[in-house]
């Protein structure tokens, strides 16, 4: 996850104004911020990945989420800053 991905997830886990309607608020309750990172609930995977792409999520993050959830039945992904980096997964130092 890039630093801009982290900033995006921080934004999406709280209600925010719609890009096209200043009077409409959006609440993406599928992202939860924890003390150490984020939990993403991906039961509607295609819709969730589309939202991330539309709001500027990195290609690396979207491809990672797509790869680990496609055809696996995985519904939740936990990003924890204190865990070890998984071998062969591209990571970012920031």
C-alpha positions as CSV (number, residue, x, y, z in Angstrom):
1,X,0.0,0.0,0.0
2,X,1.3,3.4,-0.9
3,X,1.1,6.4,1.4
4,X,-1.6,7.9,-0.9
5,X,-3.5,4.6,-0.6
6,X,-3.4,5.0,3.2
7,X,-4.7,8.6,2.9
8,X,-7.4,7.4,0.6
9,X,-8.5,4.6,3.0
10,X,-8.5,7.1,5.9
11,X,-10.9,9.3,3.8
12,X,-13.1,6.5,2.7
13,X,-13.6,5.0,6.2
14,X,-15.4,8.2,7.2
15,X,-18.4,9.9,5.7
16,X,-17.4,12.2,2.9
17,X,-19.0,14.5,0.3
18,X,-19.9,13.1,-3.1
19,X,-17.6,14.4,-5.9
20,X,-20.6,15.3,-8.0
21,X,-23.0,16.6,-5.4
22,X,-21.8,18.8,-2.5
23,X,-25.1,18.1,-0.6
24,X,-24.7,14.3,-0.7
25,X,-22.6,12.4,1.8
26,X,-21.2,8.9,1.2
27,X,-20.5,6.4,3.9
28,X,-18.3,3.6,2.9
29,X,-18.8,1.3,5.8
30,X,-16.8,-1.5,4.2
31,X,-13.5,0.1,5.4
32,X,-12.6,0.1,9.0
33,X,-9.6,1.9,10.5
34,X,-7.8,0.3,13.3
35,X,-5.0,1.5,15.6
36,X,-2.5,-0.3,13.3
37,X,-4.1,-0.2,9.8
38,X,-7.3,-1.0,8.0
39,X,-9.7,-3.9,7.6
40,X,-11.4,-4.0,4.2
41,X,-14.6,-6.0,3.8
42,X,-14.7,-7.1,0.1
43,X,-17.9,-9.1,-0.3
44,X,-18.9,-6.9,-3.2
45,X,-15.4,-7.1,-4.7
46,X,-16.0,-5.6,-8.1
47,X,-17.8,-2.6,-6.7
48,X,-15.2,-2.0,-4.0
49,X,-12.3,-2.2,-6.4
50,X,-14.1,0.2,-8.8
51,X,-14.5,2.7,-5.9
52,X,-10.8,2.5,-5.1
53,X,-9.8,3.0,-8.7
54,X,-12.2,5.9,-9.2
55,X,-10.9,7.7,-6.1
56,X,-7.2,7.2,-7.1
57,X,-6.2,3.9,-5.4
58,X,-2.9,2.7,-6.7
59,X,-2.6,0.1,-9.3
60,X,-0.5,-2.0,-6.9
61,X,-3.2,-2.0,-4.2
62,X,-6.0,-2.8,-6.6
63,X,-4.1,-5.6,-8.3
64,X,-3.1,-7.0,-4.9
65,X,-6.7,-7.0,-3.6
66,X,-8.0,-8.4,-6.9
67,X,-5.4,-11.2,-6.9
68,X,-6.0,-12.4,-3.3
69,X,-9.8,-12.3,-3.4
70,X,-10.5,-13.6,-6.9
71,X,-11.8,-17.2,-6.7
72,X,-10.7,-17.6,-3.1
73,X,-13.7,-16.8,-1.0
74,X,-11.7,-14.2,1.0
75,X,-14.0,-11.5,2.2
76,X,-11.8,-9.5,4.7
77,X,-8.3,-8.2,4.2
78,X,-6.4,-6.8,7.2
79,X,-3.5,-4.4,6.6
80,X,-1.4,-4.2,9.8
81,X,1.6,-1.9,9.9
82,X,3.4,-4.1,12.5
83,X,3.1,-7.4,10.6
84,X,5.9,-8.8,8.5
85,X,5.9,-8.1,4.8
86,X,4.8,-11.1,2.8
87,X,7.5,-12.5,0.5
88,X,7.1,-11.7,-3.2
89,X,4.5,-9.0,-2.6
90,X,5.6,-5.5,-3.7
91,X,5.8,-3.2,-0.7
92,X,6.4,0.6,-0.3
93,X,8.6,2.2,2.3
94,X,7.1,5.4,3.7
